[in-house]
Amino acid sequence: MSVAVAHQPSAAGQLALREAARQANYRNTSVTVIHIADSTDLDLAEAHTAKLRDDIASALAETSVSELDWELALAPGGGVENTADTILELAKKAGAELLVIGARRRSPVGKALLGSVTQTLILNADIPVLVVK
């Protein structure tokens, strides 16, 4: 079992990462960091993996959690449904007991007009989802 976190390089993503570390510490388990690449070219995304790992390690080091085991799951991006499905698939593969996601504030009109990965994850997840705002 682990705590999965959908990682994005944003303020909400960093908050989600730190909360996932706290949840993993509380549950005495590891963290699986799920990062969906902006590009569908996974080779291009893997070229940036070292920097990505350093950024994640740095964010996790800022928490009060010591000696946290974590792994990175990297996948190519796609549309809203594809991204949400990929996150859920990777969380299931990791045996996650909790999925932590970051969310940013959007207007009601923005929610109605644009698809939302967050909303899709909340509605379709088989495990509890913790949304960090």
Secondary structure, DSSP 8 states (H G I E B T S, - for coil): -EEEEEE-SSHHHHHHHHHHHHHHHHHT-EEEEEEEESSS-HHHHHHTHHHHHHHHHHHHHTSS--S--EEEEEEE--SHHHHHHHHHHHHHHTTEEEEEEE-----HHHHHHS--HHHHHHHH-SS-EEEE-
